């Protein structure tokens, strides 16, 4: 069983936040990471709940992406808003999860998250380039439940 408090070190958290900042630098899209101990429902269903709780559905272009992890359950999901879901390839979220899972299986959660963020960021940059008046609509910090 992993402990939520020390699931990631402060340095690892900072590297993840920096990956989010880098990914968002060239896009109007928004990326968040949410980590919690456990969920009583399917990871994707909980990710959708958290997505709404974090007001990620309120981005102007509906291009938010949430990486959700339930640590004790060893479960995770990626939730993309309507705008990004409509433009990425149909297998994009599954292929992103596979990339992340390869790291997670080795206990490297930081790199799994960074690779997932990088992959989502590329798609966001491709479909939602940064506008001159773009502003960061949501926090880049990791949220916890």
N, C-alpha and C positions, 0 to 999 in steps of 0.2 A: 504494500500500500504506500502510495506517495503522499507526502505531506504538502498541502496547498501552499503553506507559508514558505517552504523552501523548494518548491517545484522548480523555480528558476532563481538563479542568483541575481543580485542587483545588476551585475555586469551583463548577464545574459538578457535581462529585461531591457536594459539600456540599448543593447545591440538590436533587439527586436523593434524598439521604438525608433531607432535610427533607420532600420530597414523600412518601416512604415513611412517615415519622413522622406526618405529617398524615393520610394515608390510613388508617393503623392506629389513629388516635386514637379513632375511633368504631366500631371493629370488633374482634372477637376474631381476625380473619384475620391472616395473616402474608404479607408481600411481601418478596422478595429480588431483587437484580440480580446476575448473574454475567457477567463479561466475560473472554474468553480470546482468544488470538491466532488459533487455528485449530482445526478438528475434522476427524477422518478419517471421521466418520459424519454422517448427516443431522442437521441442527440440532435437530429435535424429539427425536430419539433421544438426542442428547448432553444436551439439557435435562433429560430424564428421569433420565439418569445423575447429572447434577449435583444435581438435586432430591434424589435419594436420598443422595448424598455429603454434602449440607448438612443432612441429617436433617429435611428439610422434610415428609416423610411422617409424622413423629412428632407433629405438632400435634394437640391434643385433638379438634378438630372436623374434621380433614382439610380445612382451608381455607387452605392455603398456595398462593401464586402465585409462580412464578419467571419472571423476564424474563432470557433467555439470549442473549448476543451472541458470535459468533465474528468478530472484527474483520477479519482478513485475508480471510476467506471471504465477507465481506459477507452473513452469514447470521444470522438470529435466530429465536427461537421463544419461545412463552409456554407454560408448563406449569402447569396448575392441578390441585390434588389432587382426590380423589374427591368430597369434600363440596361444593366450589365447582362442579365440573364438573356435578354433578347438578342444580344449581338455576339456572345461568345459561342464557340463550337459546342454542339450538344454534349460532347464528352469532356468538356473543359474542367468542370468541377471534380469529376471522378479522376481524371488524370492528375489534377492538382493534389487530390487526396492521396493518390498512389505515391507521388513524389514525397509528400510529407510522411507517409506511413513508413517508407523505407528508412527514414531517419528515426522516427518514433520507435520502431522495433529495436533499434540499437540504443535507445535511451537518450538520443540526442534531440530533445524537444526544441531547443533553441534553433538548431539548424533546420529542422523540419518546418518550423514556423517561418523562418526567414526565407526559405526556398518557396514556400507557399505564397508568402507576401510578394516576393519578387515576381513570381509567375502571374499572380493577379494584377500586380502593378503594370506589367507589360501589356496585358489586355486592356486595362483601364487607359493607359497612355495611348494605345492604338485607337481606341474607340471614343475616348473622352479627353482629348488633349487639353492642356491647361490654357485657360483664357487669360487675357491681360488682367481682368478684374477678378480673377479667381481668388477665393479666400478659403482657408482651412475651416470647413464647417463643423468638424467634430474633433474631439480630443484624440491624440495619438497614443496616449497612455494606455497600458493594459488595465482593463477593468476586471473586477473580481466579484463573484457572487457568493 
